[in-house]
Amino acid sequence: MTHPTHAIAWFEIPVQDLARAQAFYEAVTGHALRREAMGPSQGAVFAYDYPQGVGGALMCGPTAPAPATGGTLVYLDASPSLDAALARAVAAGARWRCRARPCHRAWASLRTSPTWTATAWACTP
Protein backbone atom coordinates (compact mmCIF):
# COMPACT_ATOMS: atom_id res chain seq x y z
CA MET A 1 0.00 0.00 0.00
CA THR A 2 1.36 3.41 -0.90
CA HIS A 3 0.94 6.43 1.31
CA PRO A 4 0.34 10.03 0.28
CA THR A 5 3.33 12.37 0.36
CA HIS A 6 1.52 14.75 2.74
CA ALA A 7 -1.17 14.06 5.32
CA ILE A 8 -2.63 17.52 4.69
CA ALA A 9 -3.81 18.69 1.25
CA TRP A 10 -5.09 22.15 2.22
CA PHE A 11 -6.00 24.02 5.41
CA GLU A 12 -8.06 27.09 6.27
CA ILE A 13 -7.74 29.25 9.36
CA PRO A 14 -10.98 31.14 10.06
CA VAL A 15 -10.55 34.80 11.06
CA GLN A 16 -12.88 37.72 11.77
CA ASP A 17 -10.61 40.51 10.50
CA LEU A 18 -8.79 39.39 7.37
CA ALA A 19 -6.59 42.49 7.04
CA ARG A 20 -5.42 42.26 10.65
CA ALA A 21 -4.83 38.50 10.47
CA GLN A 22 -2.99 38.81 7.15
CA ALA A 23 -0.69 41.50 8.58
CA PHE A 24 0.03 39.29 11.61
CA TYR A 25 0.87 36.15 9.61
CA GLU A 26 2.96 38.09 7.09
CA ALA A 27 4.96 39.62 9.96
CA VAL A 28 5.56 36.24 11.60
CA THR A 29 6.32 34.20 8.47
CA GLY A 30 8.18 36.89 6.58
CA HIS A 31 6.19 36.01 3.45
CA ALA A 32 3.38 37.86 1.71
CA LEU A 33 -0.03 36.21 1.62
CA ARG A 34 -2.02 36.45 -1.63
CA ARG A 35 -5.60 37.77 -1.40
CA GLU A 36 -8.14 35.70 -3.26
CA ALA A 37 -11.92 35.51 -3.56
CA MET A 38 -13.18 32.10 -2.42
CA GLY A 39 -16.82 32.04 -3.36
CA PRO A 40 -18.64 34.65 -1.29
CA SER A 41 -15.76 34.68 1.25
CA GLN A 42 -12.29 36.20 1.07
CA GLY A 43 -9.02 34.41 1.64
CA ALA A 44 -5.36 35.21 2.11
CA VAL A 45 -3.29 32.31 0.78
CA PHE A 46 0.01 31.39 2.46
CA ALA A 47 3.09 31.18 0.23
CA TYR A 48 3.87 27.57 -0.68
CA ASP A 49 5.53 25.51 -3.41
CA TYR A 50 2.66 24.58 -5.73
CA PRO A 51 2.00 21.77 -6.70
CA GLN A 52 4.47 19.86 -4.45
CA GLY A 53 3.81 21.76 -1.22
CA VAL A 54 0.81 21.92 1.07
CA GLY A 55 -1.08 25.19 1.01
CA GLY A 56 -3.64 26.94 3.07
CA ALA A 57 -5.35 30.24 3.65
CA LEU A 58 -6.87 32.58 6.17
CA MET A 59 -10.64 32.64 5.56
CA CYS A 60 -13.16 35.35 6.34
CA GLY A 61 -16.76 35.65 5.23
CA PRO A 62 -20.11 33.92 5.14
CA THR A 63 -18.77 30.48 4.16
CA ALA A 64 -15.89 30.50 6.68
CA PRO A 65 -16.47 28.90 10.07
CA ALA A 66 -16.30 31.10 13.15
CA PRO A 67 -12.83 31.37 14.74
CA ALA A 68 -12.46 29.17 17.82
CA THR A 69 -9.89 28.55 20.52
CA GLY A 70 -10.19 24.76 20.25
CA GLY A 71 -10.17 22.20 17.50
CA THR A 72 -7.58 21.08 14.99
CA LEU A 73 -4.12 22.64 15.11
CA VAL A 74 -2.09 23.10 11.96
CA TYR A 75 1.62 23.59 12.65
CA LEU A 76 2.95 26.33 10.38
CA ASP A 77 6.57 26.21 9.23
CA ALA A 78 8.76 28.65 11.17
CA SER A 79 11.99 27.72 9.39
CA PRO A 80 14.78 28.59 9.54
CA SER A 81 14.38 29.73 13.18
CA LEU A 82 11.55 28.98 15.55
CA ASP A 83 12.92 31.51 18.06
CA ALA A 84 12.98 34.30 15.44
CA ALA A 85 9.42 33.51 14.29
CA LEU A 86 8.17 33.45 17.89
CA ALA A 87 9.84 36.79 18.60
CA ARG A 88 8.10 38.26 15.55
CA ALA A 89 4.80 36.78 16.77
CA VAL A 90 5.18 38.51 20.15
CA ALA A 91 6.09 41.79 18.44
CA ALA A 92 2.93 41.42 16.33
CA GLY A 93 0.75 40.93 19.42
CA ALA A 94 0.63 37.17 20.02
CA ARG A 95 0.44 35.69 23.51
CA TRP A 96 2.01 32.51 24.87
CA ARG A 97 -0.14 29.46 25.44
CA CYS A 98 2.81 27.10 25.89
CA ARG A 99 6.55 27.45 25.46
CA ALA A 100 8.63 25.71 22.82
CA ARG A 101 8.63 21.98 23.32
CA PRO A 102 9.74 18.96 21.31
CA CYS A 103 7.07 17.41 19.13
CA HIS A 104 7.03 15.01 16.20
CA ARG A 105 10.29 15.69 14.27
CA ALA A 106 10.35 19.35 15.32
CA TRP A 107 10.24 21.93 18.07
CA ALA A 108 6.90 23.61 18.44
CA SER A 109 5.22 26.40 20.30
CA LEU A 110 1.59 27.42 20.56
CA ARG A 111 0.56 31.05 20.52
CA THR A 112 -2.67 32.91 20.32
CA SER A 113 -2.62 35.52 17.58
CA PRO A 114 -4.11 38.96 18.14
CA THR A 115 -7.08 37.68 16.14
CA TRP A 116 -7.58 35.02 18.87
CA THR A 117 -6.81 32.11 16.58
CA ALA A 118 -4.70 29.39 18.17
CA THR A 119 -1.66 28.91 15.96
CA ALA A 120 1.13 26.40 16.31
CA TRP A 121 4.57 26.94 14.82
CA ALA A 122 7.12 24.24 14.11
CA CYS A 123 10.71 24.18 12.95
CA THR A 124 12.77 21.08 12.23
CA PRO A 125 15.96 21.20 14.35
N, C-alpha and C positions, 0 to 999 in steps of 0.2 A: 504494500500500500504506500503510495506517495503522499507526502504532506505538502501543504501550501508553503510558499516561501515566507509569508507573513501571516500572523494570526488575525491581524486587523487589516481591513480593506479601506476603510474610511471612518472618520470620527467627526462628530459635531459637538461643540461646546455651546450650550445655550447661554445667551447674555441678554440683559435688558437694555444696555446702552452700547451699541456696536462701536461707535467712535471711541468711547472711553476704553472699552475692552481691547480694541485694535491697537490703540496707542500703548496700552500696558504690555500686550504680548509682543509688539514690535520692539519695545524698549528692552524687554527681557531676552528675547531670542536674538536680537540684532539683525533681524530680517524683516523686510516689508511683507505685509499681508496684502493679497489682491482682493479688492472688493468685487462682488459678483451677485447678480440677482439670482435667487434660487426659488423659483415660483413666486408666490406673493411675499416671500421673506427675503431678507438681505443676508449675505454672508461675507466673511473676510477669510480667504483661503490662506493657510500656512504655506510657506515655501517648501517644496519637496521635489524630489527627482522623479518626475513622471516619465514613463510608466512603471519604473522599477520600485520607486519608493511608496510609502504609505502616506496619504494625505488626509487633511481634515480642515475644518473651518469653524469659525465662530458663527453662530446663527442667531438672528434676531428677527422677530416678526410673527405673524399669525400662525405659521406652520411649525415654528420652533417650540420645543417644550419650555416650560418655565425653568429658570435656573434653580438649582437645589444644592444643598450642602452635603447630601449623601448620594449614593449611587455608584456607578462605574467610574473608576479613575483611569485616565489615559496618561501615561508617563511621557511627557514631551522631552525631546532631546535637548540637553543643555551643553552639549559638546562645544568647544573642547574643555570647558571648565565649569563644573557644577558650582563651585564657590563664586565665580564671577557672575554667573547667571542669577544666583540667589541674591547676591549683593545688588544687582540691577533690579530684581523683583522688589526688594525692600525699598530701594530708592523710588520705585514707581508706586509704592503704597501697599505692597503685600504684607501680610502678617504671618508669623510662624504658626503652624499647627503641629509640626514635629520637626526635629532637627534631622540633618543628614544621617542616614543609616544605610547599612548594606542591604541590598535587595537582589533579586535575580539578575546576576551578571552585571550589576551596576551599583552605584551609590545613588540614593534618592532622598528627596526632601519634599514635604507637602506644605504648600502655602495656600493661603486664601487671598485671591486677587482683590483689588479694590472694587471689583464688580461682584464680589462675594461668591465667585465660582471656585470650588476646590480644584487646585491644579497641582499635579505631581511633576517633578522634574527629575530626569535621570541622566547620568553620564557614565559611560563605561570607563573604569579605571585604567 
